[in-house]
């Protein structure tokens, strides 16, 4: 999704705002959702599977049943629901983050809406283009739609034991450097303003 595209949700608003009791779920499951602060279908969709699994008295089995029920209620497949969930979360992030100084500055410079820029940033994680190791440092080429906020490097041995880890330094637009003389397998984690993380080994 490009930054000038808008976010459109194809799920009817009345269904998203319906109470969780409309779902084909046992009463105890509905009560567990309500106790966790999720009283509408939309609030469950925005929570997403990973966070819902971690909620007390919910767990992975209930999460699966809840999303199967939502899929049936909305009349879409679970794959389509996952996509809608992703767009809904992006829309919510865009609405909350549009006043942020970085998005506002980019909006003023490009003439695009800050909310769309933030939502698109949420949907597009950083891209790691290359990881090159030299004698005393590692060069990393990473780009993002808006901003790469941090590069974390972890060096492990063949058994997966961490030998060294730390943050790389930005040396030029898109280029980062991590100084080390420790041999081993390299894991690079790239973070962006929207909280996305891209991982790549070298």
C-alpha positions as CSV (number, residue, x, y, z in Angstrom):
1,X,0.0,0.0,0.0
2,X,1.4,3.4,-1.0
3,X,1.3,6.4,1.2
4,X,-1.3,8.3,-0.9
5,X,-3.8,5.5,-0.7
6,X,-6.7,5.8,1.7
7,X,-7.8,3.2,4.2
8,X,-11.2,1.7,3.4
9,X,-13.0,-0.9,5.5
10,X,-15.5,-3.0,3.7
11,X,-17.2,-4.3,6.8
12,X,-20.6,-2.6,7.5
13,X,-20.3,-0.1,10.4
14,X,-23.4,-1.4,12.1
15,X,-21.9,-4.9,12.3
16,X,-18.6,-3.6,13.7
17,X,-20.3,-1.6,16.4
18,X,-22.6,-4.5,17.4
19,X,-22.1,-5.9,21.0
20,X,-20.2,-9.1,21.4
21,X,-23.4,-10.9,22.5
22,X,-24.4,-11.1,18.8
23,X,-21.6,-13.6,18.2
24,X,-22.2,-17.3,18.3
25,X,-20.3,-17.8,21.5
26,X,-20.9,-19.2,25.0
27,X,-21.9,-16.6,27.5
28,X,-18.7,-17.1,29.6
29,X,-16.7,-16.2,26.5
30,X,-18.6,-13.0,26.0
31,X,-18.2,-12.1,29.7
32,X,-14.4,-12.7,29.4
33,X,-14.3,-10.3,26.4
34,X,-16.3,-7.7,28.3
35,X,-14.2,-8.0,31.4
36,X,-11.2,-7.2,29.2
37,X,-12.9,-4.1,28.0
38,X,-14.1,-5.4,24.6
39,X,-17.8,-4.8,24.3
40,X,-18.2,-4.5,20.6
41,X,-17.1,-6.6,17.6
42,X,-14.8,-3.7,16.4
43,X,-13.0,-3.7,19.8
44,X,-12.2,-7.4,19.5
45,X,-11.0,-7.0,15.8
46,X,-8.8,-4.0,16.8
47,X,-7.3,-6.0,19.7
48,X,-6.1,-8.7,17.2
49,X,-5.3,-12.3,17.9
50,X,-1.9,-12.0,19.5
51,X,-3.0,-9.5,22.2
52,X,-6.3,-11.4,22.7
53,X,-4.5,-14.6,23.4
54,X,-2.6,-12.9,26.2
55,X,-5.7,-11.6,28.0
56,X,-6.5,-13.3,31.3
57,X,-9.2,-16.0,31.0
58,X,-9.1,-15.9,27.2
59,X,-6.1,-17.8,25.9
60,X,-5.4,-19.4,22.4
61,X,-8.5,-21.8,22.3
62,X,-11.0,-19.1,23.1
63,X,-9.3,-16.7,20.8
64,X,-9.6,-19.1,17.9
65,X,-13.3,-19.6,18.7
66,X,-13.9,-15.9,19.0
67,X,-12.4,-15.1,15.6
68,X,-14.2,-18.0,14.0
69,X,-17.5,-16.5,15.4
70,X,-16.6,-13.1,14.1
71,X,-15.8,-14.4,10.7
72,X,-19.1,-16.2,10.5
73,X,-21.0,-13.1,11.8
74,X,-19.4,-10.8,9.2
75,X,-19.8,-13.3,6.4
76,X,-16.1,-13.3,5.4
77,X,-13.3,-15.8,5.5
78,X,-10.8,-15.8,8.4
79,X,-8.1,-14.7,5.8
80,X,-10.3,-11.7,4.8
81,X,-10.9,-11.0,8.5
82,X,-7.2,-11.0,9.2
83,X,-6.7,-8.4,6.4
84,X,-9.6,-6.3,7.6
85,X,-8.2,-6.5,11.1
86,X,-4.8,-5.2,9.8
87,X,-6.4,-2.3,8.0
88,X,-8.6,-1.5,11.0
89,X,-5.5,-1.4,13.3
90,X,-3.7,0.8,10.7
91,X,-6.7,3.1,10.6
92,X,-6.8,3.4,14.4
93,X,-3.0,4.0,14.5
94,X,-3.3,6.7,11.8
95,X,-6.1,8.5,13.7
96,X,-4.1,8.4,16.9
97,X,-0.7,9.3,15.4
98,X,-1.7,12.0,12.9
99,X,-0.7,14.8,15.2
100,X,2.8,13.5,15.7
101,X,5.5,16.0,14.6
102,X,7.2,13.6,12.1
103,X,3.9,12.7,10.3
104,X,2.8,16.3,10.4
105,X,6.0,17.5,8.9
106,X,5.9,14.9,6.2
107,X,2.3,15.8,5.4
108,X,3.2,19.5,5.1
109,X,6.1,18.6,2.8
110,X,4.2,16.1,0.6
111,X,0.7,17.5,0.6
112,X,-0.7,14.2,1.8
113,X,-2.9,13.7,4.8
114,X,-1.0,12.9,8.0
115,X,-3.5,10.2,9.0
116,X,-2.9,8.4,5.7
117,X,0.8,8.7,6.0
118,X,0.7,7.2,9.5
119,X,-1.7,4.4,8.5
120,X,0.5,3.5,5.5
121,X,3.6,3.5,7.8
122,X,1.8,1.0,10.0
123,X,1.1,-1.3,7.1
124,X,4.7,-1.1,5.7
125,X,7.5,-2.4,7.9
126,X,11.2,-1.4,7.3
127,X,13.0,-3.2,4.5
128,X,16.5,-4.6,5.2
129,X,18.3,-4.5,1.9
130,X,21.8,-5.7,2.9
131,X,24.0,-6.7,5.8
132,X,27.7,-6.7,5.1
133,X,30.3,-7.7,7.5
134,X,33.8,-6.2,7.4
135,X,36.9,-6.6,9.7
136,X,35.7,-4.4,12.6
137,X,32.2,-3.4,11.7
138,X,28.9,-4.4,10.1
139,X,27.2,-2.2,7.5
140,X,23.4,-2.4,7.3
141,X,21.2,-0.8,4.6
142,X,17.6,-0.3,5.7
143,X,14.8,1.9,4.4
144,X,11.3,2.7,5.6
145,X,8.4,4.8,4.3
146,X,8.8,7.3,7.0
147,X,11.6,6.7,9.5
148,X,13.8,3.9,10.8
149,X,14.0,4.6,14.5
150,X,16.5,1.9,15.7
151,X,18.6,-0.9,14.5
152,X,19.5,-3.6,17.0
153,X,22.2,-6.2,16.3
154,X,22.7,-9.5,18.1
155,X,25.6,-11.8,17.5
156,X,25.3,-15.5,18.5
157,X,27.5,-18.6,18.3
158,X,26.5,-21.9,16.5
159,X,24.5,-22.9,19.6
160,X,22.4,-19.7,19.6
161,X,24.2,-18.3,22.7
162,X,24.3,-14.5,22.6
163,X,27.9,-13.2,22.4
164,X,27.2,-9.6,21.9
165,X,24.3,-7.2,21.2
166,X,23.7,-3.5,20.9
167,X,22.4,-0.7,18.8
168,X,23.8,0.3,15.4
169,X,24.6,4.0,14.6
170,X,23.1,5.9,11.7
171,X,25.9,7.1,9.4
172,X,24.0,8.1,6.3
173,X,20.5,8.1,5.0
174,X,19.5,4.5,4.9
175,X,22.8,3.2,6.2
176,X,23.7,2.1,9.7
177,X,27.0,0.7,11.2
178,X,27.6,-1.6,14.1
179,X,31.2,-1.8,15.4
180,X,32.3,-5.2,16.5
181,X,35.2,-7.7,16.2
182,X,33.1,-10.6,17.6
183,X,32.6,-13.5,15.1
184,X,29.3,-15.3,14.8
185,X,25.9,-15.3,13.3
186,X,24.3,-11.8,13.0
187,X,20.7,-11.0,13.6
188,X,19.5,-7.5,12.6
189,X,16.3,-6.0,13.9
190,X,15.0,-2.8,12.2
191,X,12.3,-0.7,14.0
192,X,10.1,2.0,12.5
193,X,8.0,4.8,14.0
194,X,4.8,2.7,13.8
195,X,6.4,0.0,15.9
196,X,7.0,-2.5,13.1
197,X,10.0,-4.8,13.4
198,X,11.8,-6.5,10.5
199,X,14.3,-9.2,11.3
200,X,17.0,-10.7,9.1
201,X,20.0,-13.0,9.7
202,X,23.3,-12.9,8.0
